[in-house]
Structure formats: C-alpha cells, structure tokens
Amino acid sequence: MSETKQKGFATRAIHDGQEPEQLTGAVSVPIYATSTYQQDALGAPRLGYEYARVTNPTRDRLEANLASLEGGLAARVFASGMAAVTAFCMMMKLGDHVVAGDNLYGGSVRFFNQVMADFGITFTYVDTRDPAEVAKAIRPETRYVFLETPTNPLMSLTDIAAVSQVAHAKGVEVIVDNTFMSPFFQRPLELGADMVLHSTTKYLNGHSDGLGGVIVCSTQQQADKLAFLQKASGGIMSPFECFLILRGVKTLAVRMKQHDVNGRRVAEYLSKHPKVAKVLYPGLASHPQHELALRQMKGFGGMITFDTGSLKNAEKVLKAVKVCTLAESLGGVETLISHPASMTHAAVGAEGRAKIGLTDGMVRISVGIEEVEDILADLDQALAVL
Ligand SMILES: *Cc1c(COP(=O)(O)O)cnc(C)c1O
C-alpha cells in the first residue's frame, strides 16, 4: 500500500469522483446533458472536452469512482453490461482465443457463440473451479481468461489468485465479471486479475432503474484501448445513467451489508426446509467451496439458488410468492425471484444445462433489503403449497 493510508470503502464510495463541483459547489455531480462543447479557438477545446461520445464530465466522475472502488487504475463505462462485454471482445482481433468459464451469464455466452464466433474469435469453456483445467485450455493464441465467481445460478467459485497465476505464467490476462459480489465483497484486481467487468445494472446501481456496464483496468494500455473503443464504437453510458450509478453507489456499502445479513438468513431457512432439496450459497458450511469463499470474499451477498425438485414445484412456488417479485435481473433493493432454466439460461439449451447441473427445479433469489422476516414469511407460505 502507499504511504498514506487509503480511506475506507464506504468513504470512497461517497467521495471519490463525487467531489463538489467547482463552479457552484454543487455537492451532487451534475448531469452534463450536452452533446458538444464550445471551443475557445481552433484546436483549443476547453479542458479537453470536444464531443460527448468521447468524454463527458458526469461520466469522468463515475469512471473515477468505480476505479477507486475496485482498486483499479481507470474505469470505462458502457451502455449496458453487454456493451462492456462487447468492448472487451473488441480489444481482440481475428484468430484470438479466450478460455471462458462453463457457467457464465447466458448473455455473455450468446454473444461469444452467436456473434463473436463469426468474427473469427474462438472460445473454450472450462470448469474454472480447477486452475489446472484453465492451464490445459490455454493455447499460443489465447489472449484472455474470462470468468465469473460466484457463477450464475450454480454459485460455484473460482480461485481468482490461482487462476491468475496459471494464466500469467503463460502470458494471458484474466478478466473477472464481478457483478454478483460488487467490489464491496470481492476485489479481483487485488487477487491478481487484470480487469474487472460489471453489469452496473445490478448491485452498483442497486435500484433496478437503469442499465450500464463497466470495465475496470489495471494498466494504462487497457484504459487507453477502452477509451479509444468508447470513441470508435460508441456504446457509451449516457450522462443520466452515470448520475444514477453515482447516486446508487453512495449506499453500496450499507446495501451490501444488508443483502448479506438477509441472504444468510434466507439461505439458512431454506437449508432447513423439508421441501427444499438443495441450497447453493457460498455462505453455508455445506457449500463445497465454503473455505474459498471465506478466503476470497468479504461477505456472501444476497444471491441464492435452491432446488424445488421439479419444474412443476418451481412453477408453484414462483406463482405463490407475494413479497418476492418474479423477474429476471438481480442486485436491486427489492427481492427478485426467477427460474434460470426457462429465463436467464433458456438459450443454454437443455443439454448444456444438464452438463453443468442446472436443473428445471432450480429457483434463484436475489435477496433484497426488505425486512427479512417478511421475505421469510413469503417464502414459507409459497413453499407450503408443495
Ligand atoms: C446482467 C449481467 C450481465 C449483462 O448486463 P446487462 O446490463 O444486462 O447488459 C453480465 N454479467 C452478469 C453476471 C450479469 O448478471
């Protein structure tokens, strides 16, 4: 660490990039709703601002904030999590190869296989729980390892430090989709990863009212390339969405603490319920990688998957809930409940789902920060119909 002690996470969330504005002293970062900027003379843009696809002051502030929270050198924000994944792919060229986790967010797999494959970029999917599997899949043309931990919805973990070690030994960079944990509970760059990606749509914004994505960089080369891609390909985050995330992130620390408290209670409750066949939550001692969770994460968060035993049972439970809302997405203050096999992971196909152990009876909850007793009572009355 540097000579001056770094301020705490909650302080950085509220203050880094969120300093009062110079002109008026506005405490909240203004939304700079402008497409272009007056230039004082030919070739003399004021403060370097020329055109809003390239740079925008609201966006600069958010990028500074998110870089600080992940402990990165710089951050680049995009219009959605998938726009961030797209930008990541555009860092590559024809012939490049990626070793990816075998249980990634369905949208990432769809983009890799149904879009990028047509541009001559190849992907090998492996169980990244085993660093040896990652090492084995690395080829001379491999540029990146792309992984998620915990995975969606199986909640399996990857040892970020161990995978970074095997990748770096072969000159390959590691990018971690950290959407499920947020930087409050897990900081991949500190564990050795080279880049971090988020769908800011989820915990970082936290209020289910905006879309966005970010890539946090550890090198100037990555930051420059991604800034060029913001300008060249244009999938940037709008100033209004930047404002929403700057606003949302101020409460990230308190929200994540409560998601974690509620998540633990719900996981414990489910693990004792006679109608629940299995609960997947890294915070439970029964999770096969609980020890890694304790070592790598600072909390367990609010994402839980449980098995009701059959598609019919899952349907019954999802129909009966009243406090929990049946919807895709996650990471908002409200509890969302979903059915991965027919919703987020439909595109993976029955065979693909069977291969990774994703069953039709599985239900995923993004535990919100409502009064936990109300969430428990809701699940209790819903499970009672089985
Ligand atoms: C939602 C999500 C994405 C995609 O983000 P969008 O903002 O929906 O485009 C990527 N990765 C993970 C883990 C996600 O949950």
The ligand as an SDF file (V2000), in Angstrom:
LIG
                    3D

 15 15  0  0  0  0  0  0  0  0999 V2000
  -26.8530   -8.8870  -16.0980 C   0  0  0  0  0  0  0  0  0  0  0  0
  -25.4980   -9.4340  -16.2670 C   0  0  0  0  0  0  0  0  0  0  0  0
  -24.7160   -9.1280  -17.3900 C   0  0  0  0  0  0  0  0  0  0  0  0
  -25.2480   -8.2800  -18.5240 C   0  0  0  0  0  0  0  0  0  0  0  0
  -25.5170   -6.9880  -18.1290 O   0  0  0  0  0  0  0  0  0  0  0  0
  -26.6710   -6.0480  -18.7940 P   0  0  0  0  0  0  0  0  0  0  0  0
  -26.5240   -4.8000  -18.0180 O   0  0  0  0  0  0  0  0  0  0  0  0
  -27.9820   -6.7490  -18.5810 O   0  0  0  0  0  0  0  0  0  0  0  0
  -26.3440   -5.9090  -20.2280 O   0  0  0  0  0  0  0  0  0  0  0  0
  -23.4320   -9.6400  -17.4460 C   0  0  0  0  0  0  0  0  0  0  0  0
  -22.9420  -10.4350  -16.4610 N   0  0  0  0  0  0  0  0  0  0  0  0
  -23.6850  -10.7500  -15.3730 C   0  0  0  0  0  0  0  0  0  0  0  0
  -23.0920  -11.6330  -14.3270 C   0  0  0  0  0  0  0  0  0  0  0  0
  -24.9760  -10.2650  -15.2440 C   0  0  0  0  0  0  0  0  0  0  0  0
  -25.7030  -10.6090  -14.1810 O   0  0  0  0  0  0  0  0  0  0  0  0
  1  2  1  0
  2  3  1  0
  2 14  2  0
  3  4  1  0
  3 10  2  0
  4  5  1  0
  5  6  1  0
  6  7  2  0
  6  8  1  0
  6  9  1  0
 10 11  1  0
 11 12  2  0
 12 13  1  0
 12 14  1  0
 14 15  1  0
M  END
$$$$
